[in-house]
Amino acid sequence: MKLAIVILNWNGKQLLEQFLPSVIAHSTEAEIYVADNASTDDSMSFLKSQYPSIKTIQNAKNGGYAKGYNDALKHIKADVFCLLNSDVEVTPNWLPPIINTFRNYPETAIIQPKILDFKNKDHFEYAGAAGGFIDKYGYPYCRGRIFDTIEKDNGQYNDIAEIFWATGACLFIKAEVFKSLNGFDEHFFAHMEEIDLCWRAKNNGHNIKYVGQSTIYHVGGATLNAGNPQKTYLNFRNSLFTLTKNGKGNLFFIIFVRLILDGIAAAKFLFELKPKHSFAILKAHFSYYYHLNRLLKQREATINKTNYYTKTSIVMDYFVNKKRYYKCE
């Protein structure tokens, strides 16, 4: 099995300096690529001088995570792509459990490893943790992380488990599946495009797994931190995009409930004296309605919509019923 690790870079020289050495040291089973999203710093000259053996791909412009990977992966021949964030430290022997899972479970199309917090290494990391799920109204959550509650890693997720979505911080996907799905939806730009990709994979009968014997440490928010209103905007808007394109059931009722729940979230930000985040949610909904006609056409093209949730509302469970941990679900 030919494996290609592809790191998308945008003005990330410092991240490459810090984290690329661990990838090189612990990834002898794979070829390593850095795909540059039209950086304006000296990332590429740094790579050429310090790591001349690393293969590089130069994208013509910064099209975000979605277009960046779509453009780059056209130039790479491999059986499996590993899409790896530039702010990730990998560990010794992180790849063999992934490779073995692909071989032992041939129906598996997408895999993610255990994601721990680089800054707090005995706790899970927000973006992916131990594998993702989604509730009826499109809100994502993870084993090991529900909203802002992060679990300590006590080995409770050292398993191989079927999940609904794998994090884009470190996502392994069979090349043939990525191509059959036409890659990421570039309307997303960044954030939650991996959930959309996984959802489309599920709707097409593919299997997604979490492999807890493989561990990486993720900084998270190195490019766009959680305090940035633009991240709030993209997360809320792209969640609605994903739900509309791929979800099963009475869409207009679900979106009506989302409107109410997102309104409550906007009010919460306002009470926390974060008006820019409240405005970001409002802006997200306006953008969603602007794109609604296109999204409905994409929805019509999705013939086989899978039952995507086992939990009706993670919001109710978390905030009303006080179920803060996945194991309590």
Buried (B, 14 or more C-beta within 10 A) or exposed (E): EEBBBBBBBBBBBBBBEBBBEBBBEBBEBBBBBBBBBEBEBEBBEBBEEEBEEBBBBBBEEBBBBBBBBBBBBEEBEBEBBBBBBBBBBBBEEBBEBBBBBBEEBEEBBBBBBBBBBBEEEEBBBBBBBBBBBBBBBBBBBBBBBBBEEBBEBEEBBEBBEEBBBBBBBBBBBBBEBBEBBEBBBBBBBBBBBBBBBBBBBBBBEBBBBBBBBBBBBBBBBBBEEEEBBBBBBBBBBBBBBBBBBBBBEEBEEBBEBBEEBBBEBBEBBBEEEBEBBBBBBBBBBEBBEEBBEEBEEBBEEBEEBBEBBEBEBBBBBBBEEEBBBBEEE
